[in-house]
């Protein structure tokens, strides 16, 4: 598979990864042949990147920390929860808790797989994809930080529900001074459920606070911010950057990592950023890159612990004979070769 910009997709190409709706069901299934209408619809609903099948990369497997099935289940339970909150009804915590247990089970089993935020986002499903991504990355950071099972469950719940206070709010503008700010609303919603830890509620309240005391809603300094909230702030920042950038335009993971490193000490906690950089894929599998050798190729493999040194497959086709020359460069074993830029 290759991971490409939606504007580079051509009719007749085969979708390589499911696209989910906001309730966790499959909106468009992998292996479907894309038509002009489908491609235009994907652009209209906010899709920017997607996977397509490519016979030259049929053997490339996209490793996932959490399966599509489990993500779909979690999104479905979140949809039910948010719908109840939006309508002013009580919501049940058991089903949500069970889905988080399943999420944690898969994260534990796949803890050595690098996170690749390549789920296909639409305007409709973005809120839920964001929540699952932030939860997944937060748990991995927590695991690297030595958290026990109970702490990881609290962290996971807080991360998954960190933006629950936005449910039912009109418009994007919020007054940080108001108790109607989504951080306060989220805190109250989670706190009202005795089955949830108060520490999970503090994630919703504090995930926009900054170490230098300039955050919202209370401008508290770093030593007063709960560690869970510091972790979620790191994961939340990364996912927002790759989805929306700073101006509404998505940026690539390696660019997001660079921006986050510049935030260390003022906005983000240094130790948690270090742990984060160990678990995320800087260059997603399937993306096309140009090397310092001026050769272009596709990322086909990753290295845990060396996220910026993936394996690149270079395919050269002789225009006269159609013969193909295929080679792979493992950047972990070639320290003088670097990725110069990402080609989308």
ABEGO torsion letter per residue (X at the ends): XBBBBAAABBBGBBBABBBBBAAGBBABBBGBBBBAAAAAAAAAAGBABBBBBBAAAAABBBBBABBAAAAAAAAAAAAAAAAAAAAGBBBBAAAAAAAAAAAAAAAAAAAABBBBBABBBBAAAAAAAAAAAAAAAAAAAAAAAGBBAAAAAAAAAAAAAAAAAABGBBEABBBAABAABAAAAAAAAAAABAABBAAAAAAAAAAABBAAGABOAAGBBAAABBAAAAAAAAAAAAAAAAAAEAAGBBBBAAAAAAAAAAABGAABBAAAAAAAAAABBABBBGBBBBBAAGBBBBBABBBBGBAABBBBBBBBBBAAAGBBBBBBBBAAABAABBBABBBX
